[in-house]
Amino acid sequence: MKSASNEFKRKMNSGAPLLCYADVTLRNGVKLSLGPENDFMVDGNNVSEGSGSAGFPLGVAVAKTVTINIDNSDDRYSSYDFYMARVTVWTGIDLDDGTTERIREGTFTVIDAVTPGETLEINAINDMYKADITYVPSVVLPANLLTILQDICSQCEILLGSPSFRNQDYKVSELPTGTTCRAVIGYIAQIAGGNAYCDTNNRLIIKPYDLYVFETSGIIDGGLHEEIEAGLDIGQGAPVENPNQVDGGDFADNNTANQVDGGDFGQNEAYHNLYDWTSLTVATDDVIITGVTTTISTDDGDETYLYGIDGYTINIDNPLVKDNEKDAINRIGANIVGITVRPFEGECIAYAIADFMDPVMVWDKKGNMYQSFLTDITFEYVGGTNLKNSVEPPLRNQSSYYSNATEAYRRAREEAGKLAAKQKSEWEKAMEDLSNRLDNSSGLYTTIDKKDDSSSIFYMHDKPSLKESAIVWKQTAEAWGVSTDGGKNWNAGMTVDGDTITRILSAVGINADWIITGCIRSSNFKQNESGTEYDLASGAITSYEKTPDGYIKRLTVKSGSYEIMLMNADGTNRNRVYSTNEGIYVTNYLVSPERTTRLQGSQITLLKGTENVVAMSDYSTSINSQYLFVNNMQCKTGRAEFSDNSYLIFQNGMLVGGNTTEGGSF
């Protein structure tokens, strides 16, 4: 939903004219500013966005287009070449105070040649068009969805507006060939349980379906239009018996002018309330997504995997899920199974604040209400707006049959949401701390230090006087800084050059040409448990991984050497394998922590401490045997006893222990 003031909405809903403005930058750098008074023709100016499909939109990379018709009757624009021009379009409305409020529609590129004439018709598209090129991956597989999306954005020169999104950690083992970047963006959005689009700043957004607005908003029942007039909060009306219902009467008895109201409804302002249409067609039944399916190819033939139950199911054909189909379908299904929407199509007055996938409440003339999503929007500046949910309707009476299953999935999703809320990232924790400090901290006092040149240095501090304050914010022409000891030391700040000093930087993403640091750790890093640590000072990379049998494997790589340590859950050692320029060393701590086997070239040596105990050469291993062979002879495992009661113990031909004549063991 586009952001607009309540006055903008009230005037729009009352039929006030919506005005088109455009800032044009031609390829040669020439800039043009077009306004509603002398530049645009009356008809033919529109903005369109939508999936353009008849099915449930899932995995669609949507492009937004604009058409503007410019008055060129005096040939003033005939000499300009509009091909590949960048056009930023605004929708404005005149307010009561004489100003004009504008909302941004986006920046578009003219990709078709414009033929000079009395009217110049310009068709332009947002930056999603840049993704209509063949994807040439530069990622190392397996890679997660976020890494692949970053790779696509880099190739297409599109800004990524979703530095994190649902299921971004899903691992992809194989990428399709000869596929456009836009198609792969759609595949990623599908696994995220939604679609993709470019926002008004042309940042690529992955937008999952969000049922929260419907599942928590309660019920809005009818209502006189006087009580639901745009910009008024329904909650200010008379109290109702059911706190989850807002009841204002009967829409059918109202004869007010046509309105599509997206006003200020408190908690319900996250969706559009759409009522009183020029024309409206509503399907007879809800669409309830009951399941998600895909086909898995196995050696025994094709297998159909279903998340949910049969009914209104969505089939997934996504090359990114190959070899890991069940995980992908479970993730997608957890997000969309249980979605309830009502297909509809309607014409209303010019309505400028709707966006693709916005949730809506649709009211018919009988006062019936239906929840839905917008899949297609065509907004005309002069004329009406076509709003649509293009999902194919189900078989009649199917929706009631699956209502219990829908409720079960809704509750499961709600519980999963509660669990996810508890598992906060470091960035989320930092933002929560910031919010708490902003809400609960005391205010500041201000001191202005006037200088001889009439300039001022500004101080904000936590006590009435600067001298007695501990927390001090200082701003000069060159920098600002913050201190917690009265200005003796500065904890953080920023210079006019853009250099920023912080103690801990919490961010979702960082773009940088260079970074100087000591140690980098993954978000799941725990010493001797999980994650990866990269010590850039020593060059060592250490990763921890839990094995299926409950042990911890630690891998350390440094300067061409490596060490693999298998540890028990309590951190004690089981096996150690490491390499040096003298060979590969193996220690089995369960047998003897003092004995190590060294493999070097064609020689195997048993070490006790640093001393060589047994050395053998020309060894080889049999592919089909677990035994060691030396000179084509199998090395024995067992005990060799001598007449003086001494003995030697061998394991795979290696001496691992024994007993002397005096009874001492080694």
HUVEN-V298469 format. One line per field, one symbol per residue. ss: DSSP state (H for helix, E for strand, L for the rest). phi: phi as a letter, one per 40 degrees, with the letter a starting at -180 (. if undefined). psi: psi as a letter, one per 20 degrees, with the letter a starting at -180 (. if undefined). A space follows every 10 residues. Layout:
ss = ???
phi = ???
psi = ???
This chain:
ss = LLLLLHHHHH HHHLLLLLEE EEEEELLLLL EEEELLLLLE LLLLLEEEEE LLLLLLLLLL EELEEEEEEE ELLLLLLLLL LLLLLEEEEE EEEELLLLLE EEEEEEEEEE LLLLLLLLEE EEEEELHHHH HLLELLLLLL LLEEHHHHHH HHHHHHLLEE LLLLLLLLLL EELLLLLLLE HHHHHHHHHH HLLEEEEELL LLEEEEEELL LHHHHHLLEE EELLHHHHLL LLLHHHLLLL LLLLEEEEEL HHHLLLLLLE ELLLLHHHHH LEEELLLLEE EELLLLEELL EEEEEEEELL EEEEEEEELL LLEEELLLHH HLLLHHHHHH HHHHHHLLLE ELLEEEEEEL LLLLLLLLEE EEELLLLLEE EEELLEEEEE LLLEEEEEEL LLLLLLLHHH HLHHHHHHHH HHHHHHHHHH HHLLLHHHHH HHHHHHHHHH LLLLEEEEEE LLLLLEEEEE ELLLLLLLLL LEEEELLLEE EEELLLLLLL LEEEELLLLE ELLLLLLLLL LLLLLLLLEE ELLLLELLLE EEEEELLLLE EEEEEELLLL LEEEEEEELL EEEEEEELLL LLEEEEEEEE LLEEEEEELL LLLLEEEEEE LLEEEEEELL EEEEEEELEE ELLLLLLEEE LLEELLLEEE ELLLLLEEEE ELLEEEEEEL LLLLEL
phi = .ccacccdcc ccccgcccbb babbbcccgc bbbbbccbbc ccbgbabbai cgbccccagb ccbbbbbbbb cbcbgcbccc bccgcbbcbb bbaccccgcb cbbcchbbbc bbcbccacbc cbbbbccccc ccbccbcbcc ccbccccccc ccccccfbcc cbcaacgccc cbcabcbgbc ccccdccccc ccgabbabcc bgccbcbccb cdcccbcgbb bfhccccbcd gbcdcccccb ccccbbbbhb dcccbccdab bbccbgcccc bccbafbcaa bbccbcbbcb abbabbcbcc hcbcbbbgbc icbbcbbbcc cdgacccccc cccccbchcb bbcaaabacd bcbcbdgccb bbbcccgcbb cabcbabbbb cbhbbcbabc ccccccgccc cbcccccccc cccccccccc cccccccccc cccccccccb cccbbbbbcc cccgcbbbbb acbdbccccc cbbbbbcbab abbbbghcbb caiacccgcb bbcbbbacab bacabbabbb bccccadgba gbbbccccgc bbbbaccdcg cbbbbbbafg baabbbbccc gccbbbbabb cchbbbbbcc caccbbbbba gbbbbcbbgb ccbbbbbfca bcccbcccbb fgbcccbibb bbccgcabbb bfgbcbiiac ccgcba
psi = pqpqrhhggg gghjjqppqp qppporhjip pqoprigihq qgrjorpppr hjriaoookp opqpqqppop okhjkhjhiq oipjqpoppq prpprhjirp pqqphrpqpo iqqppqahpo oppqqaihhh jlrppnqjqp qqqrhggghh gghghilppo imiqrpkiip ppipqqqkqq hhghgggghg hikbrqrpai jkpppooqpo ihhhiiibpo ocpqhhikqp iqohiiaqqr goijqoojbo hhjpkrqpqo okankcijii rpooqnqgqp ppqiqqpooi rprrppprhj appppppbrq dnqpppnoii jpilgggghh gghhhipipp qoqrpqparo oijqqpjpqq opprijjqpp qaqphppoop gobrpppqoj ppqrqqjhgh hjhghghghg hghghhhggh hhmqrhghgg hggggghhhi qraqqppoop rhjjrqpppp rirhqhhjqg pppppahhrq rpqjkjjgqp hraprhijpp prgpopqgqp pqhqpprgpp qqhjpppkgr aqponhgijp ppqppprhjj rpppppppli rrppppqrhj iqqgqpprqa iiappppoih goiipqpppo cjppppqodj qpgppqrlqr qphjqjqppp ljpppqpapo qrhjjrrqpq olipoirapr hiiqq.
